[in-house]
Amino acid sequence: MKPAEKQAVMQAFKQGELHLLVATTVIEVGVDVPNASLMIIENPERLGLAQLHQLRGRVGRGAVASHCVLLYKSPLSKTAQKRLQVLRDSNDGFVIAQKDLEIRGPGELLGTRQTGNAEFKVADLLRDQAMIPEVQRIARHIHERYPQQAQALIERWMPETERYSNA
């Protein structure tokens, strides 16, 4: 559909002229239709938690009771089961984001992989988050006091760092 056509359809839906809207995930952000009360998501096992949470948030904005139905294909993988259980258990975006991090893994902070566990793991970001500021302070101190040794360790353990340091 052309943008003008999409806008016309959305306006008709918003004003109640259309009672059913079939759409892609393009509606996950920027759509506010308070009278939308039912969303059916096909194949939610193919989507991430953040996207599912955004989609679910498109209904229930008005005074009418709302529902979001997830139609998935069995059997679900263990990971998909965990993700859908998180959505069933919580509406809190922060809780969902934390569970998503636990399920997918943090990926590489200084690399290109966005999911999975880091090959060189020195901390659990969820468990150890309170210690991060102190560790940063100590690392700065070591880097300032012993710059050559610090650089040698960086090059040894994180050779990709230079590639991403000025991003």
Backbone as ProteinMPNN parsed JSONL, in Angstrom:
{"seq_chain_A": "MKPAEKQAVMQAFKQGELHLLVATTVIEVGVDVPNASLMIIENPERLGLAQLHQLRGRVGRGAVASHCVLLYKSPLSKTAQKRLQVLRDSNDGFVIAQKDLEIRGPGELLGTRQTGNAEFKVADLLRDQAMIPEVQRIARHIHERYPQQAQALIERWMPETERYSNA", "coords_chain_A": {"N_chain_A": [[0.829, -1.196, 0.0], [0.383, 2.25, -0.642], [1.666, 5.112, 1.148], [-0.367, 7.132, 1.578], [-2.669, 5.665, 1.193], [-2.474, 3.814, 3.289], [-2.733, 5.567, 5.468], [-5.367, 6.453, 5.095], [-6.828, 4.081, 5.474], [-6.135, 3.503, 8.15], [-7.251, 5.73, 9.409], [-9.974, 5.319, 8.858], [-10.35, 2.965, 10.315], [-9.791, 3.852, 12.89], [-11.885, 5.668, 13.262], [-14.011, 3.974, 13.391], [-15.269, 3.149, 11.113], [-14.284, 0.976, 9.794], [-14.226, -2.304, 11.039], [-12.428, -4.267, 11.35], [-9.012, -4.834, 11.1], [-6.394, -5.959, 9.236], [-3.039, -6.469, 9.481], [0.546, -6.021, 9.083], [3.563, -6.341, 11.058], [4.158, -3.702, 11.033], [2.529, -2.061, 12.45], [3.445, -1.993, 15.04], [4.574, 0.221, 16.361], [3.746, 3.659, 17.025], [1.013, 3.689, 16.516], [-2.117, 4.547, 17.592], [-5.027, 3.557, 18.6], [-7.621, 3.812, 20.406], [-10.08, 2.37, 20.538], [-9.461, -0.168, 19.649], [-9.674, -3.502, 20.434], [-9.019, -6.172, 20.274], [-6.355, -8.225, 19.422], [-4.804, -10.416, 17.254], [-2.084, -12.414, 16.956], [-0.234, -14.028, 14.631], [2.019, -16.768, 14.477], [3.809, -16.087, 16.732], [6.105, -17.121, 17.756], [8.107, -16.557, 16.049], [8.848, -13.995, 16.489], [10.529, -11.482, 18.456], [10.743, -10.807, 22.035], [10.539, -8.044, 22.686], [9.307, -6.98, 20.422], [6.879, -8.396, 20.417], [5.81, -7.455, 22.819], [5.496, -4.742, 22.183], [3.593, -4.954, 20.114], [1.422, -6.098, 21.493], [0.827, -3.972, 23.092], [-0.682, -2.321, 21.499], [-3.368, -2.708, 21.793], [-6.02, -2.265, 24.215], [-5.958, 0.349, 25.042], [-8.066, 1.962, 25.416], [-11.315, 2.335, 27.023], [-12.525, -0.103, 26.823], [-12.512, -3.595, 27.57], [-9.704, -5.554, 26.684], [-7.941, -7.911, 24.55], [-5.148, -9.98, 23.716], [-4.256, -12.357, 21.5], [-2.217, -15.12, 20.949], [-1.289, -17.036, 18.299], [0.296, -19.889, 17.835], [2.575, -22.291, 16.343], [2.736, -25.701, 17.039], [5.251, -28.206, 17.542], [6.615, -26.036, 20.04], [9.867, -24.595, 20.312], [12.182, -24.905, 23.077], [13.207, -22.406, 23.748], [11.339, -20.663, 22.534], [9.093, -21.365, 24.021], [9.873, -20.396, 26.544], [10.015, -17.625, 25.975], [7.33, -16.981, 25.271], [6.091, -17.628, 27.655], [7.114, -15.665, 29.337], [5.773, -13.4, 28.337], [3.207, -14.128, 28.996], [3.328, -14.048, 31.739], [3.986, -11.408, 32.458], [3.416, -7.85, 32.139], [5.101, -5.826, 32.338], [7.445, -3.792, 30.936], [10.176, -3.513, 31.677], [10.71, -5.85, 33.134], [10.233, -7.713, 31.121], [12.26, -7.012, 29.297], [14.528, -7.672, 30.837], [14.194, -10.446, 31.166], [14.343, -11.16, 28.491], [17.015, -10.58, 27.962], [18.182, -12.517, 29.625], [17.305, -14.876, 28.343], [18.168, -14.659, 25.611], [20.819, -13.891, 25.855], [23.625, -11.633, 26.242], [25.128, -11.059, 23.97], [27.943, -9.761, 22.129], [29.778, -7.221, 23.585], [31.8, -5.763, 22.438], [31.834, -6.548, 19.817], [30.309, -8.06, 16.909], [28.193, -9.832, 17.197], [24.866, -9.971, 18.205], [23.381, -11.487, 19.912], [23.419, -14.294, 22.196], [25.982, -15.864, 24.24], [28.882, -14.228, 25.42], [32.176, -14.958, 24.287], [34.44, -14.405, 25.823], [33.973, -14.136, 28.964], [33.542, -12.145, 31.694], [31.821, -11.277, 33.555], [28.454, -11.457, 34.759], [26.022, -9.679, 33.372], [23.477, -9.097, 34.412], [23.468, -10.152, 37.056], [25.738, -8.935, 38.165], [25.471, -6.182, 37.927], [25.481, -4.077, 39.826], [28.124, -3.853, 40.548], [29.463, -2.789, 38.387], [30.056, 0.101, 38.084], [32.162, 0.411, 39.992], [34.086, -1.382, 39.035], [34.616, -0.162, 36.595], [35.834, 2.193, 37.523], [38.168, 1.154, 38.717], [39.356, -0.027, 36.475], [39.878, 2.252, 34.907], [41.78, 3.477, 36.553], [43.891, 1.586, 36.501], [44.464, 1.669, 33.768], [45.329, 4.319, 33.494], [47.543, 4.393, 35.223], [49.191, 2.245, 34.484], [49.593, 2.19, 31.524], [50.817, 0.835, 29.295], [50.865, -1.893, 29.996], [48.139, -2.259, 30.356], [47.196, -1.796, 27.75], [48.426, -3.927, 26.429], [47.049, -6.096, 27.571], [44.452, -5.551, 26.668], [44.784, -5.812, 23.888], [45.457, -8.489, 23.798], [43.247, -9.927, 24.926], [40.971, -8.782, 23.847], [40.984, -8.327, 20.882], [39.427, -7.155, 18.879], [38.65, -4.716, 19.799], [39.855, -2.226, 19.022], [38.812, -1.877, 16.507], [36.167, -1.153, 16.978], [36.269, 0.958, 18.743], [36.059, 3.672, 18.085], [33.531, 4.023, 17.158]], "CA_chain_A": [[0.0, 0.0, 0.0], [1.063, 3.539, -0.637], [1.477, 5.792, 2.442], [-1.67, 7.815, 1.664], [-3.671, 4.6, 1.32], [-2.356, 3.32, 4.672], [-3.307, 6.58, 6.358], [-6.824, 6.451, 4.924], [-7.336, 2.865, 6.116], [-5.981, 3.678, 9.598], [-8.24, 6.727, 9.833], [-11.282, 4.651, 8.816], [-10.376, 2.028, 11.44], [-9.819, 4.667, 14.106], [-13.211, 6.286, 13.372], [-15.027, 2.938, 13.515], [-15.862, 2.824, 9.809], [-13.815, -0.401, 9.592], [-14.24, -2.999, 12.323], [-11.359, -5.257, 11.341], [-7.8, -4.395, 10.413], [-5.374, -6.994, 9.093], [-1.814, -5.701, 9.243], [1.839, -6.628, 9.392], [4.147, -5.792, 12.282], [4.374, -2.264, 10.859], [1.698, -1.356, 13.424], [3.945, -2.144, 16.405], [4.853, 1.521, 16.98], [3.142, 4.845, 16.445], [-0.409, 3.531, 16.212], [-2.928, 4.71, 18.795], [-6.445, 3.398, 18.29], [-8.178, 3.415, 21.699], [-11.18, 1.406, 20.451], [-8.974, -1.501, 19.252], [-9.831, -4.326, 21.63], [-8.564, -7.547, 20.063], [-5.243, -8.41, 18.495], [-4.417, -11.809, 17.061], [-0.737, -12.448, 16.378], [0.121, -15.337, 14.09], [3.425, -17.166, 14.561], [4.568, -15.241, 17.655], [7.397, -17.763, 18.032], [9.083, -15.984, 15.11], [9.12, -12.615, 16.877], [11.224, -11.287, 19.723], [9.918, -10.344, 23.142], [10.282, -6.602, 22.6], [8.336, -6.763, 19.35], [5.589, -8.906, 20.884], [5.335, -6.523, 23.845], [5.034, -3.551, 21.46], [2.345, -5.292, 19.416], [0.378, -6.278, 22.508], [0.501, -2.647, 23.601], [-1.561, -1.588, 20.575], [-4.755, -2.866, 22.249], [-6.19, -1.987, 25.637], [-5.664, 1.76, 25.302], [-9.332, 2.654, 25.688], [-12.09, 1.882, 28.178], [-13.055, -1.443, 26.553], [-11.619, -4.713, 27.903], [-8.98, -5.961, 25.476], [-7.241, -9.192, 24.587], [-4.144, -10.26, 22.697], [-4.219, -13.812, 21.327], [-1.031, -15.574, 20.219], [-1.518, -18.305, 17.6], [1.616, -20.437, 17.523], [2.612, -23.644, 15.785], [3.383, -26.707, 17.886], [5.773, -27.981, 18.887], [7.473, -24.861, 20.232], [11.203, -24.858, 20.853], [12.302, -24.535, 24.499], [13.402, -20.956, 23.801], [10.052, -20.031, 22.222], [8.238, -21.585, 25.187], [10.293, -19.443, 27.583], [9.634, -16.264, 25.567], [5.883, -16.805, 25.368], [5.756, -17.67, 29.08], [7.431, -14.332, 29.866], [4.655, -12.526, 27.968], [2.027, -14.544, 29.753], [3.53, -13.716, 33.148], [4.266, -10.003, 32.773], [3.125, -6.72, 31.253], [6.112, -4.823, 32.683], [8.489, -3.734, 29.911], [11.499, -3.725, 32.259], [10.812, -7.286, 33.437], [10.323, -8.399, 29.83], [13.609, -6.761, 28.764], [15.478, -8.444, 31.635], [14.02, -11.859, 30.805], [14.85, -11.287, 27.124], [18.474, -10.641, 28.1], [18.507, -13.833, 30.19], [17.03, -15.927, 27.361], [18.981, -14.494, 24.395], [22.217, -13.606, 26.151], [23.964, -10.239, 25.947], [25.907, -10.865, 22.743], [29.295, -9.231, 22.343], [29.789, -5.778, 23.795], [32.792, -5.166, 21.547], [31.857, -7.323, 18.579], [29.166, -7.906, 16.006], [27.089, -10.725, 17.56], [23.91, -9.272, 19.051], [22.776, -12.408, 20.862], [24.303, -15.377, 22.617], [26.893, -15.559, 25.327], [30.198, -13.768, 24.991], [33.226, -15.969, 24.416], [35.275, -13.992, 26.946], [32.992, -13.661, 29.922], [34.127, -11.773, 32.98], [30.751, -10.922, 34.475], [27.066, -11.652, 34.361], [25.529, -8.303, 33.395], [22.315, -8.97, 35.289], [23.843, -10.426, 38.438], [26.827, -8.085, 38.64], [25.305, -4.796, 37.486], [25.815, -3.121, 40.889], [29.585, -3.72, 40.631], [30.033, -2.223, 37.159], [30.725, 1.397, 38.278], [33.427, 0.231, 40.721], [35.012, -2.031, 38.108], [35.026, 0.879, 35.641], [36.773, 3.079, 38.217], [39.433, 0.424, 38.864], [39.936, -0.176, 35.131], [40.453, 3.56, 34.531], [42.983, 3.664, 37.372], [44.94, 0.717, 35.944], [44.812, 2.174, 32.441], [46.093, 5.564, 33.667], [48.805, 4.15, 35.942], [49.988, 1.244, 33.761], [48.992, 2.195, 30.186], [51.38, -0.162, 28.374], [50.368, -3.213, 30.401], [46.698, -2.284, 30.081], [47.033, -1.928, 26.302], [48.812, -5.296, 26.07], [45.935, -6.967, 27.956], [43.335, -5.284, 25.752], [45.109, -6.42, 22.593], [45.476, -9.947, 23.947], [41.947, -10.504, 25.238], [39.891, -8.184, 23.053], [41.644, -7.768, 19.706], [38.481, -6.411, 18.037], [38.326, -3.445, 20.444], [40.292, -1.083, 18.222], [37.909, -1.749, 15.363], [34.899, -0.562, 17.393], [36.46, 1.97, 19.777], [35.693, 5.016, 17.624], [32.204, 3.965, 16.513]], "C_chain_A": [[0.868, 1.251, 0.0], [0.775, 4.237, 0.697], [0.111, 6.466, 2.6], [-2.802, 6.809, 1.862], [-3.676, 4.047, 2.747], [-3.008, 4.286, 5.647], [-4.83, 6.586, 6.287], [-7.45, 5.24, 5.619], [-7.257, 3.006, 7.636], [-7.014, 4.668, 10.133], [-9.633, 6.111, 9.869], [-11.421, 3.677, 9.981], [-10.533, 2.796, 12.751], [-11.212, 5.267, 14.34], [-14.346, 5.262, 13.455], [-15.731, 2.595, 12.22], [-15.463, 1.412, 9.379], [-13.757, -1.063, 10.962], [-13.132, -4.033, 12.443], [-10.188, -4.705, 10.539], [-6.819, -5.559, 10.401], [-4.099, -6.272, 8.69], [-0.577, -6.545, 9.511], [2.348, -5.998, 10.686], [4.455, -4.302, 12.165], [3.565, -1.466, 11.893], [2.261, -1.398, 14.841], [4.278, -0.828, 17.095], [4.09, 2.633, 16.265], [1.677, 4.742, 16.095], [-1.187, 3.611, 17.52], [-4.395, 4.698, 18.396], [-7.118, 2.89, 19.566], [-9.296, 2.383, 21.629], [-10.74, 0.028, 19.957], [-8.97, -2.384, 20.499], [-9.383, -5.777, 21.466], [-7.422, -7.547, 19.055], [-4.944, -9.897, 18.449], [-3.072, -11.786, 16.346], [-0.453, -13.872, 15.925], [1.629, -15.55, 14.196], [4.251, -16.283, 15.499], [5.939, -15.827, 17.996], [8.49, -17.226, 17.119], [9.517, -14.574, 15.503], [9.845, -12.565, 18.217], [10.285, -10.747, 20.788], [9.58, -8.862, 23.047], [9.21, -6.316, 21.553], [6.946, -7.243, 19.769], [4.979, -7.969, 21.926], [4.791, -5.242, 23.195], [3.696, -3.818, 20.761], [1.187, -5.407, 20.401], [-0.087, -4.923, 23.053], [-0.384, -1.82, 22.692], [-3.022, -1.727, 20.963], [-4.821, -2.559, 23.744], [-5.901, -0.545, 26.002], [-6.925, 2.551, 25.639], [-10.021, 2.055, 26.902], [-12.601, 0.448, 28.028], [-12.029, -2.508, 26.951], [-10.993, -5.243, 26.616], [-8.241, -7.266, 25.681], [-6.228, -9.265, 23.453], [-3.983, -11.774, 22.647], [-3.007, -14.167, 20.473], [-1.321, -16.945, 19.619], [-0.174, -18.855, 17.144], [1.496, -21.857, 16.989], [3.359, -24.565, 16.74], [4.21, -27.629, 17.016], [6.655, -26.732, 18.921], [8.839, -25.299, 20.736], [11.207, -24.434, 22.321], [12.428, -23.018, 24.636], [12.09, -20.227, 23.534], [9.08, -20.195, 23.384], [8.571, -20.592, 26.294], [9.828, -18.032, 27.243], [8.131, -16.035, 25.737], [5.41, -16.851, 26.819], [6.031, -16.318, 29.737], [6.279, -13.378, 29.562], [3.395, -12.865, 28.747], [2.114, -14.057, 31.198], [3.635, -12.227, 33.448], [3.816, -9.031, 31.683], [4.168, -5.625, 31.436], [7.263, -4.868, 31.68], [9.885, -3.981, 30.45], [11.729, -5.197, 32.584], [10.992, -8.068, 32.138], [11.71, -8.223, 29.227], [14.656, -7.575, 29.515], [15.392, -9.927, 31.286], [14.543, -12.121, 29.391], [16.372, -11.4, 27.145], [18.908, -12.0, 28.645], [18.367, -14.938, 29.138], [17.987, -15.849, 26.169], [20.465, -14.378, 24.682], [22.565, -12.205, 25.685], [24.658, -10.008, 24.616], [27.291, -10.355, 23.089], [29.223, -7.722, 22.506], [30.724, -5.085, 22.817], [32.903, -5.936, 20.238], [30.591, -7.105, 17.779], [27.984, -8.804, 16.359], [26.156, -10.025, 18.54], [23.214, -10.181, 20.054], [23.793, -13.472, 21.222], [25.216, -14.927, 23.738], [28.256, -15.188, 24.777], [31.224, -14.875, 25.202], [34.128, -15.669, 25.606], [34.35, -13.363, 27.973], [33.662, -13.378, 31.255], [33.051, -11.457, 34.004], [29.406, -11.324, 33.89], [26.415, -10.278, 34.497], [24.321, -8.113, 34.3], [22.711, -9.116, 36.753], [24.805, -9.381, 38.989], [26.66, -6.602, 38.329], [25.655, -3.769, 38.552], [27.321, -2.88, 40.984], [30.199, -2.97, 39.452], [30.677, -0.854, 37.369], [32.076, 1.278, 38.995], [34.48, -0.413, 39.826], [35.501, -1.022, 37.064], [36.064, 1.813, 36.263], [38.142, 2.421, 38.336], [40.123, 0.288, 37.508], [40.561, 1.134, 34.66], [41.766, 3.811, 35.267], [44.149, 2.843, 36.805], [45.398, 1.259, 34.596], [45.652, 3.45, 32.534], [47.471, 5.302, 34.265], [49.751, 3.224, 35.182], [49.494, 1.139, 32.316], [49.534, 1.127, 29.242], [50.88, -1.56, 28.706], [48.865, -3.345, 30.105], [46.442, -2.495, 28.593], [47.377, -3.343, 25.837], [47.687, -6.281, 26.414], [44.736, -6.786, 27.019], [43.579, -5.959, 24.41], [45.072, -7.938, 22.657], [44.067, -10.524, 24.073], [40.794, -9.96, 24.396], [40.471, -7.534, 21.802], [40.722, -6.939, 18.805], [38.194, -5.015, 18.584], [38.682, -2.241, 19.595], [39.34, -0.815, 17.068], [36.628, -1.004, 15.727], [35.059, 0.617, 18.341], [36.055, 3.369, 19.349], [34.319, 5.064, 16.955], [31.264, 5.001, 17.086]], "O_chain_A": [[1.952, 1.277, 0.581], [-0.259, 3.977, 1.313], [-0.5, 6.37, 3.665], [-3.759, 7.061, 2.593], [-4.734, 3.837, 3.34], [-3.745, 3.875, 6.543], [-5.501, 6.71, 7.311], [-8.483, 5.363, 6.277], [-8.21, 2.666, 8.337], [-7.583, 4.453, 11.203], [-10.393, 6.352, 10.808], [-12.495, 3.572, 10.573], [-11.325, 2.414, 13.613], [-11.664, 5.363, 15.481], [-15.512, 5.639, 13.574], [-16.694, 1.828, 12.224], [-16.219, 0.735, 8.682], [-13.295, -0.46, 11.931], [-12.921, -4.607, 13.511], [-10.361, -4.177, 9.441], [-6.459, -6.08, 11.456], [-4.069, -5.554, 7.691], [-0.651, -7.631, 10.086], [1.644, -5.218, 11.326], [4.966, -3.704, 13.112], [3.893, -0.314, 12.174], [1.623, -0.89, 15.763], [4.263, -0.774, 18.325], [3.826, 2.556, 15.065], [1.143, 5.632, 15.434], [-0.944, 2.835, 18.444], [-4.934, 5.697, 17.917], [-7.184, 1.681, 19.792], [-9.457, 1.594, 22.56], [-11.576, -0.869, 19.854], [-8.336, -2.049, 21.5], [-9.374, -6.529, 22.44], [-7.515, -6.949, 17.983], [-4.843, -10.554, 19.485], [-2.94, -11.211, 15.266], [-0.432, -14.802, 16.732], [2.412, -14.616, 14.024], [5.299, -15.779, 15.094], [6.825, -15.114, 18.467], [9.675, -17.422, 17.39], [10.448, -14.022, 14.916], [9.773, -13.504, 19.009], [9.18, -10.291, 20.492], [8.441, -8.471, 23.304], [8.313, -5.503, 21.777], [5.949, -6.571, 19.504], [3.774, -7.72, 21.913], [3.754, -4.724, 23.607], [2.784, -2.994, 20.819], [0.104, -4.873, 20.165], [-1.248, -4.757, 23.427], [-0.8, -0.725, 23.07], [-3.848, -0.937, 20.507], [-3.808, -2.59, 24.443], [-5.625, -0.248, 27.164], [-6.842, 3.69, 26.098], [-9.4, 1.361, 27.707], [-13.06, -0.15, 29.002], [-10.833, -2.352, 26.705], [-11.664, -5.367, 25.591], [-7.952, -7.678, 26.805], [-6.423, -8.692, 22.381], [-3.615, -12.397, 23.643], [-2.795, -13.588, 19.408], [-1.57, -17.906, 20.348], [0.422, -18.355, 16.19], [0.477, -22.527, 17.154], [4.462, -24.257, 17.192], [3.886, -27.812, 15.843], [7.348, -26.418, 17.953], [8.951, -26.26, 21.496], [10.33, -23.688, 22.756], [11.831, -22.418, 25.53], [11.763, -19.271, 24.238], [8.328, -19.273, 23.7], [7.675, -20.014, 26.909], [9.312, -17.319, 28.104], [7.712, -15.015, 26.284], [4.437, -16.187, 27.174], [5.267, -15.877, 30.596], [5.853, -12.626, 30.439], [2.617, -11.982, 29.109], [1.105, -13.699, 31.804], [3.396, -11.816, 34.583], [3.833, -9.34, 30.492], [4.116, -4.602, 30.753], [7.973, -5.869, 31.589], [10.707, -4.593, 29.767], [12.811, -5.73, 32.341], [11.814, -8.983, 32.069], [12.28, -9.179, 28.7], [15.576, -8.114, 28.899], [16.419, -10.587, 31.128], [15.116, -13.176, 29.124], [16.948, -12.22, 26.43], [19.894, -12.57, 28.178], [19.212, -15.829, 29.052], [18.553, -16.864, 25.762], [21.287, -14.731, 23.837], [21.88, -11.647, 24.828], [24.768, -8.865, 24.174], [27.753, -10.506, 24.22], [28.667, -7.027, 21.656], [30.474, -3.95, 22.412], [33.969, -5.964, 19.624], [29.893, -6.105, 17.944], [26.877, -8.572, 15.873], [26.596, -9.54, 19.583], [22.527, -9.696, 20.954], [24.877, -13.548, 20.642], [25.219, -13.76, 24.132], [28.723, -15.762, 23.793], [31.15, -15.631, 26.17], [34.536, -16.585, 26.32], [33.989, -12.191, 27.86], [34.27, -14.26, 31.863], [33.338, -11.378, 35.199], [29.258, -11.504, 32.681], [26.27, -9.767, 35.607], [24.168, -7.048, 34.899], [22.331, -8.297, 37.59], [24.698, -8.987, 40.151], [27.617, -5.838, 38.456], [26.094, -2.671, 38.207], [27.751, -1.823, 41.446], [31.356, -2.558, 39.527], [31.781, -0.646, 36.866], [33.028, 1.972, 38.639], [35.647, -0.02, 39.862], [36.675, -1.034, 36.694], [37.046, 2.18, 35.619], [39.163, 3.06, 38.083], [41.336, 0.467, 37.407], [41.647, 1.132, 34.081], [42.737, 4.293, 34.684], [45.258, 3.354, 36.651], [46.597, 1.3, 34.318], [46.579, 3.642, 31.747], [48.455, 5.92, 33.859], [50.968, 3.397, 35.231], [49.014, 0.076, 31.922], [48.77, 0.566, 28.457], [50.515, -2.324, 27.812], [48.39, -4.392, 29.667], [45.573, -3.28, 28.214], [46.709, -3.895, 24.962], [47.404, -7.195, 25.639], [44.089, -7.759, 26.631], [42.685, -6.603, 23.86], [44.7, -8.598, 21.687], [43.732, -11.5, 23.402], [39.761, -10.614, 24.256], [40.448, -6.31, 21.678], [41.204, -6.1, 18.044], [37.558, -4.21, 17.904], [37.875, -1.321, 19.465], [39.095, 0.335, 16.702], [36.059, -0.303, 14.89], [34.058, 1.229, 18.713], [35.73, 4.189, 20.209], [33.988, 6.031, 16.269], [30.113, 5.093, 16.662]]}, "name": "protein", "num_of_chains": 1, "seq": "MKPAEKQAVMQAFKQGELHLLVATTVIEVGVDVPNASLMIIENPERLGLAQLHQLRGRVGRGAVASHCVLLYKSPLSKTAQKRLQVLRDSNDGFVIAQKDLEIRGPGELLGTRQTGNAEFKVADLLRDQAMIPEVQRIARHIHERYPQQAQALIERWMPETERYSNA"}
